[in-house]
Amino acid sequence: MSLRCLSHSLARLGRKSLGGSAKRSLGVPGRRSLVTSISPEVTAFLATNTTKYHNGEKSPRLFSDNEYLARLARLRQTMESKQVEACVLTSIHSVCYFSNYTYCSMGRPYGLVVGGPGTGNGMTIANLVDGGQPLRRSFGDHVLYTDWTKDNYFLAIKEALGDVKGNIGVEFDHINLQNYKKLAAALPNCNLVDISQELMANRMIKSKEEIEVCKLGAAIADIGGQACFDAAKEGVQEWEVASVGVAAMKAEIAKQAGHRAELLDTWIWWQTGALNTDSAHAPSTTRPLAPGDIILMNCFPMIQGYYAALERTMFLGHVDDASLKYWEDNIKVHLRGLELVKPGVKCSEIADELNEMVLSQGHIDLRSFGYGHTMGLVSYYYGREAGLELREDVHTVIEPGMILSMEPMYTVPYGKPGAGGYREHDILVVNEDGSVENITKFPLGPEHNVIPL
């Protein structure tokens, strides 16, 4: 139903039920009101809490129907083991993982209900502001809630769940306390239980289709890296270089996956100089490049929520001796880390061995974060799977189907010889036969990444 048809239908409903006589004063004592009454048609329209909006046919999705069916089947197995009757998933990554729909919150809550009557292959809970997009992009069904009354979102969830009673799975690592309380109040006959850790464990093992998308992302990141390398010249500002790389990556995404994926959220952090490279995640600025600058290049193509990354240390024109030593030392740690990633090894064991190597170099105090993390449904604004990070406190055993990064970084404080940040980043796929494939092909090191003036 179109919005115009919905409006006309509600207007007719209002005239019939209210007889055209319902009016409400909006006046404030001592102040003249702009509107003195509300028409019955508007009253009826604002009484709409939820609706469905069909506008166009289903869009092509990033993965096959069988891929989404397999994901939902694993979810139902998890629900059975947790004695969960239904799930209300609220995170961007979970909604995208099970439905293909990557929502844009803009302050509004979104979700996916699986397990209620009529939810079938999942029902996305979206806002009317998105029109027909949620249904077109979703694998399953949808329901939209309106902005006319606060907390219609929870009404939509309640409608999707129907008479379901018992345990309802939610993501404790995403839902905030306020919405948790509102959801519990909307479902008084249900008990909210955490299912986030099980969902995370499922996402950490990638399917063949997911691995192919991640390989495509890595290849596109390499294209962005080369575009940045070619655009980097003395006097060119950071954001200008980044823009060239982003344009190159988006063009390739459009060419390779544009009919299946939304072109959203692809970005580059092109960081230069001793100060702006001390952070792993510093935005590009208007700083112009100068000869001898240290550069951190971070290319991030996003294919329908699926993230890939290429990160390299570079220098413009020349590299001084102190900087060269830190750069080469960090590369040694990076290369050793690539050798350590294999099935049967714990994440913490990799971190422990690399720590000893860093200590032997005399750089242990220059570290600021772990040595790597998962890839896939990852973003700077919705995070990643905490269970698969190459850190000292993560004891997950690496298995076939996992995809990880290797990205050691040293940061030398400003004012010291060689000041700045040094980082390399490759993506590793753990194959079914136990082999480990590095799908990042962009070269690293001084022999390749000193940009000529």
C-alpha positions in Angstrom: 0.0 0.0 0.0 1.4 3.4 -0.9 1.6 6.2 1.7 -1.0 8.1 -0.2 -3.4 5.1 -0.1 -2.6 4.6 3.5 -3.4 8.2 4.3 -6.7 8.1 2.4 -7.8 4.8 4.0 -7.1 6.2 7.5 -9.0 9.4 6.6 -12.0 7.4 5.6 -11.7 5.4 8.9 -11.5 8.6 10.8 -14.7 10.0 9.2 -16.6 6.8 9.8 -15.5 6.2 13.4 -15.4 9.8 14.7 -18.2 11.2 12.6 -16.2 14.2 11.7 -16.7 15.8 15.1 -13.6 14.9 17.1 -11.5 18.0 17.8 -8.9 18.7 20.4 -7.7 22.0 21.6 -4.0 22.7 21.3 -4.2 26.0 23.1 -1.9 26.9 25.9 -3.2 29.3 28.6 -2.0 32.8 28.1 -0.6 32.0 24.6 -2.1 32.1 21.2 -1.9 28.6 19.5 -1.0 28.3 15.8 -3.5 25.4 15.5 -6.7 25.4 17.6 -8.0 21.9 16.6 -7.0 18.7 14.9 -9.2 17.3 12.2 -10.6 13.8 12.5 -8.6 12.7 9.4 -5.3 13.7 11.1 -6.4 12.0 14.3 -7.1 8.8 12.5 -3.8 9.0 10.6 -1.8 9.5 13.7 -3.5 6.5 15.3 -1.5 4.2 13.0 1.2 2.4 14.9 2.4 -0.2 12.4 2.0 -0.9 8.8 3.5 -2.7 5.8 4.7 -0.9 2.8 5.1 -2.8 -0.5 6.8 -0.7 -3.1 8.6 -2.5 -5.9 9.9 -6.1 -6.1 12.6 -7.8 -4.0 16.1 -6.6 -4.8 19.0 -9.0 -5.5 20.8 -9.9 -2.3 24.5 -10.3 -1.6 24.1 -14.0 -0.9 22.0 -16.9 -2.2 18.7 -17.9 -0.7 20.3 -21.1 0.5 22.9 -19.1 2.4 20.3 -17.2 4.4 18.3 -20.4 5.0 21.4 -22.1 6.3 22.0 -19.1 8.7 18.5 -19.2 10.0 18.6 -23.0 10.4 21.7 -22.6 12.6 19.9 -19.8 14.6 17.0 -22.1 15.2 19.4 -24.8 16.5 20.9 -22.3 18.8 17.4 -21.2 20.0 16.5 -24.9 20.7 19.7 -25.4 22.7 19.1 -22.3 24.7 15.3 -23.1 25.1 14.4 -19.8 23.4 11.0 -19.5 21.7 11.9 -16.5 19.6 14.6 -13.9 19.1 14.5 -10.1 18.9 17.8 -9.1 17.3 18.8 -5.5 17.4 22.3 -5.1 16.2 23.2 -3.9 12.6 25.4 -7.0 12.1 22.9 -9.5 13.3 20.0 -8.0 11.3 22.2 -7.9 8.2 23.6 -11.4 8.8 20.2 -13.0 8.9 18.1 -10.7 6.6 20.6 -8.9 4.2 19.0 -5.6 5.3 21.7 -3.1 6.6 19.7 -0.5 8.5 20.6 3.1 9.2 19.4 4.0 12.7 19.6 7.8 12.8 18.4 7.6 16.4 15.6 5.1 15.8 15.8 1.4 16.9 15.6 -1.4 14.3 15.5 -5.1 14.7 14.7 -8.6 13.4 12.2 -11.0 14.9 12.7 -14.7 14.3 10.3 -17.3 15.8 7.0 -15.5 16.2 4.0 -16.7 14.3 4.1 -15.5 10.7 7.7 -14.4 10.9 8.8 -17.2 8.7 12.3 -16.4 7.4 12.5 -13.5 9.8 10.7 -10.2 10.1 12.6 -7.0 10.0 11.3 -4.2 12.3 12.0 -0.9 10.6 10.8 2.7 10.6 8.4 4.1 8.0 11.0 6.7 7.1 12.7 3.9 5.1 9.6 3.3 2.9 9.8 0.1 0.9 13.5 -0.4 1.2 13.4 -2.8 4.2 11.1 -5.3 2.4 13.0 -5.0 -0.9 16.4 -5.6 0.8 15.2 -8.2 3.3 15.3 -12.0 2.7 12.1 -12.4 4.8 9.1 -10.2 5.7 8.9 -6.8 7.3 6.8 -4.5 9.5 7.2 -0.8 9.7 6.4 1.4 12.8 5.5 5.0 12.7 6.9 8.0 14.5 3.5 9.3 15.5 3.6 7.8 19.0 6.6 7.1 21.1 7.8 3.5 21.4 5.7 2.2 18.5 8.9 0.1 17.8 8.0 -2.1 20.8 4.4 -2.4 19.6 5.7 -3.7 16.3 7.8 -6.3 18.0 4.9 -7.4 20.1 2.7 -7.8 17.0 5.4 -9.8 15.3 5.8 -12.1 18.3 2.1 -12.7 18.7 1.2 -15.0 21.6 4.7 -16.3 22.1 5.6 -16.9 25.7 8.7 -18.1 27.5 12.3 -17.2 26.8 13.1 -14.5 24.2 16.6 -14.2 22.9 18.1 -10.7 22.8 21.6 -9.4 22.4 22.9 -8.2 25.7 26.0 -6.8 24.1 23.9 -4.4 22.0 20.5 -3.5 23.5 20.8 -0.6 25.9 19.3 -0.6 29.4 16.5 1.7 28.5 15.3 -0.4 25.6 15.8 -3.6 27.5 13.4 -2.3 30.2 10.9 -1.2 27.5 11.0 -4.5 25.7 10.6 -6.4 29.0 7.5 -4.2 29.8 6.1 -4.9 26.4 6.4 -8.6 26.8 5.3 -9.3 30.4 4.9 -13.0 29.8 8.4 -13.5 28.4 11.8 -13.7 29.9 14.7 -11.9 28.0 17.8 -14.1 27.8 21.2 -13.4 26.2 21.9 -15.0 22.9 24.7 -12.7 21.7 27.7 -14.9 22.5 26.2 -17.8 20.5 25.4 -15.5 17.6 29.0 -14.2 17.7 30.4 -17.8 17.6 28.3 -18.6 14.6 29.4 -15.5 12.7 33.1 -16.3 13.4 32.9 -19.3 11.1 32.5 -18.1 7.5 30.7 -19.9 4.7 32.1 -20.4 1.3 30.0 -17.5 0.0 31.2 -15.2 2.8 34.8 -16.1 2.1 34.3 -15.2 -1.6 32.9 -11.8 -0.6 35.8 -11.2 1.8 38.3 -12.1 -1.0 36.6 -9.6 -3.3 36.8 -6.9 -0.5 40.5 -7.6 -0.1 41.1 -7.2 -3.8 39.2 -3.9 -3.9 41.2 -2.6 -0.9 44.3 -3.3 -2.9 42.9 -1.1 -5.7 42.2 1.7 -3.3 45.7 1.4 -1.9 47.3 1.8 -5.3 45.0 4.8 -6.1 46.2 6.5 -2.9 49.8 5.7 -3.6 49.5 7.2 -7.1 47.7 10.3 -5.8 50.1 11.1 -3.0 52.2 14.1 -3.9 53.9 17.0 -2.0 51.3 19.6 -1.1 48.3 17.4 -1.6 46.0 17.3 1.4 45.2 14.1 3.3 41.5 14.2 2.4 42.2 14.6 -1.2 44.3 11.5 -1.4 41.6 9.6 0.6 38.9 10.8 -1.8 40.8 9.4 -4.8 41.1 6.0 -3.1 37.5 5.9 -2.0 36.3 6.7 -5.6 38.4 3.9 -7.0 37.1 1.4 -4.5 33.4 2.4 -5.0 33.8 2.1 -8.7 35.1 -1.4 -8.4 32.4 -2.4 -5.9 29.8 -1.1 -8.4 31.5 -3.1 -11.2 31.9 -6.4 -9.2 28.9 -6.5 -6.8 26.7 -3.4 -7.5 23.7 -5.3 -8.6 23.7 -7.2 -5.3 25.1 -4.8 -2.7 24.5 -1.3 -1.5 27.3 1.2 -2.1 27.6 2.4 1.5 30.3 3.2 4.1 33.4 2.7 2.0 36.1 5.0 3.4 39.8 5.6 3.8 41.9 7.1 6.6 45.0 8.6 5.1 47.0 9.8 8.0 50.3 11.7 7.7 53.0 13.1 10.0 54.3 12.2 13.4 51.2 13.3 15.2 48.3 12.2 13.0 49.7 8.7 12.7 49.9 8.0 16.4 46.3 6.7 16.3 45.2 3.6 14.5 41.9 5.4 13.6 42.5 9.0 12.9 40.3 10.8 10.3 41.9 12.4 7.3 42.5 16.2 7.7 43.5 19.1 5.5 47.2 18.6 6.3 49.3 18.8 3.1 51.9 16.1 2.5 55.5 17.1 2.9 58.8 15.3 1.9 59.9 12.8 4.6 56.4 12.4 6.0 55.4 9.1 7.6 52.0 7.9 6.3 49.5 5.4 7.5 47.2 4.2 4.8 43.9 2.6 5.8 41.6 1.4 3.0 38.2 0.0 4.0 35.8 -1.1 1.3 32.3 -2.1 2.5 30.2 -4.6 0.5 26.7 -4.7 2.0 28.1 -4.5 5.5 31.1 -6.8 4.8 34.3 -5.1 5.7 37.8 -5.6 4.3 41.0 -3.6 5.2 44.4 -2.8 3.8 46.8 -0.9 6.0 50.3 0.1 5.1 53.1 2.3 6.4 54.5 4.6 3.7 56.9 7.6 3.5 56.9 10.4 1.0 60.2 10.8 -0.8 62.6 9.4 1.7 62.7 7.7 5.1 65.3 8.6 7.8 67.4 6.0 9.6 65.5 6.0 12.9 62.1 5.6 11.2 63.5 2.9 9.0 64.5 0.8 12.0 61.0 1.0 13.6 59.4 0.2 10.3 61.5 -2.8 9.6 61.1 -4.1 13.1 57.3 -3.9 12.9 57.4 -5.7 9.6 59.4 -8.5 11.2 56.7 -8.9 13.8 54.0 -8.8 11.1 55.7 -11.5 9.1 56.1 -13.7 12.1 52.5 -13.2 13.0 51.4 -14.4 9.5 53.3 -17.6 10.2 51.7 -18.2 13.6 48.0 -18.1 12.4 46.9 -21.7 11.8 44.2 -24.2 13.0 44.5 -25.4 16.5 46.4 -22.4 17.8 44.9 -20.2 20.5 44.6 -16.4 19.9 46.3 -15.8 23.2 49.3 -18.0 22.2 49.9 -15.9 19.1 49.8 -12.7 21.2 52.1 -14.2 23.8 54.8 -15.2 21.3 54.7 -11.9 19.5 54.9 -10.1 22.8 58.2 -11.8 23.4 59.5 -10.9 20.0 58.5 -7.2 20.5 60.2 -7.3 23.9 63.4 -8.6 22.4 63.3 -5.6 20.0 63.0 -3.2 22.9 59.6 -1.9 21.7 57.1 -3.5 24.2 56.1 0.0 25.5 55.2 1.1 21.9 52.3 -1.3 21.5 48.7 0.1 21.9 46.3 -2.7 20.9 46.0 -6.4 19.9 47.7 -8.0 16.9 44.5 -8.7 14.9 40.8 -9.4 14.8 38.0 -11.0 12.8 36.8 -9.9 9.4 33.4 -10.0 7.8 30.4 -8.1 9.3 32.6 -5.5 10.9 32.5 -1.7 11.0 33.9 1.2 12.9 30.4 2.0 14.3 29.1 -1.5 15.1 32.3 -3.3 16.2 33.5 -6.9 15.7 33.5 -10.3 17.3 35.3 -10.0 20.6 35.8 -13.8 20.7 38.2 -13.8 17.8 40.9 -11.2 18.6 44.6 -11.8 18.7 44.9 -10.7 22.3 46.4 -12.0 25.5 43.0 -12.5 27.1 41.3 -14.3 24.2 41.7 -18.1 24.3 39.6 -19.0 21.2 41.1 -21.8 19.2 41.5 -21.0 15.5 39.4 -23.2 13.2 38.9 -23.6 9.4 36.4 -21.0 8.1 37.7 -18.2 10.3 39.1 -15.0 8.7 41.5 -12.9 10.7 43.7 -9.9 10.3 47.4 -9.6 11.3 48.2 -6.0 12.1 50.9 -5.1 14.7 51.5 -1.4 15.3 54.3 0.6 17.0 53.7 4.2 18.0 56.8 6.3 18.7 56.0 9.5 20.7 56.2 12.9 19.2 59.6 14.6 19.6 61.6 11.4 19.4 63.6 10.2 16.4 61.4 8.2 14.2 58.2 9.6 15.8 54.9 8.3 14.4 52.8 5.2 13.9 53.9 2.1 12.0 51.4 -0.6 11.0 50.8 -3.3 8.4 47.6 -5.2 7.9 46.9 -8.4 5.9 43.8 -10.6 5.8 44.1 -14.3 6.4 41.6 -17.1 5.5 41.8 -20.4 7.3 40.8 -23.0 4.7 39.1 -26.3 5.3 42.2 -28.3 4.5 44.1 -26.4 7.3 46.1 -24.1 5.0 46.1 -20.4 5.6 45.7 -18.0 2.6 46.8 -14.4 2.7 44.3 -12.6 0.5 46.0 -9.2 0.7 48.3 -8.7 -2.2 49.5 -5.1 -1.8 53.2 -5.0 -1.2 54.7 -3.8 2.1 58.0 -2.4 3.2 60.6 0.3 2.3 61.4 -1.2 -1.1 57.8 -0.7 -2.2 56.2 2.0 -0.2 58.5 5.0 -0.2 56.5 7.2 -2.6 58.7 9.0 -5.1 58.5 12.8 -5.2 
